[in-house]
Amino acid sequence: MKKSEITVTFQKTSNGKYLIDMGEEYGRLVFADMTKDRVLGYKHITYSRSYMDVVTAKYGGDRRQFEVPTRDSYVFNMKFKRDEDGKKGVPRGTIPQKVTNFLIAVFEKLSVDGRLPEKNLPKLEKIIKKTDFNLLKVKKSKPKKRKKKVEKPTPQQVEQTNEAFDILRRSLNGENGS
């Protein structure tokens, strides 16, 4: 399966909203007025995409497939997280990872205290216009290594271990009396 071209454009709509359009396949990111502070800027960005999903239905012994119109909608902060804990991010199958990583880095540079000021949107537009999103590379993340929690021994366990080593030491030196 050939990867499709990623075309990303920055637009200002006729009613004054700013958006990042990634085509029909990947949807659009909109800087929503409801998350905007007039002085500080945008705290969140909304994502939406409409597409036709294929659903299989079983009628008796037959299986039929139907195309059903579907819509994905999410609200992200400027780090593309959907919750306050920062655990839920961009769902698979929506925005390509390399585009997400790029936008996170750009938003981080242009943001002030986690908000994107409206005065920085022309800078964002220039960056998006000069970037070829098909040439971006995906950062491969290394799996997290889980550290085993080693519990500190109690004084009683330390004393028992020392006694066991003393017995072993004496038996090796022939001092054990057996």
Summary of the structure (lengths in Angstrom):
residues: 178
radius of gyration: 28.5
end to end distance: 76.6
largest distance: 97.7
contacts: 386
relative contact order: 0.13
helix: 30%
strand: 29%
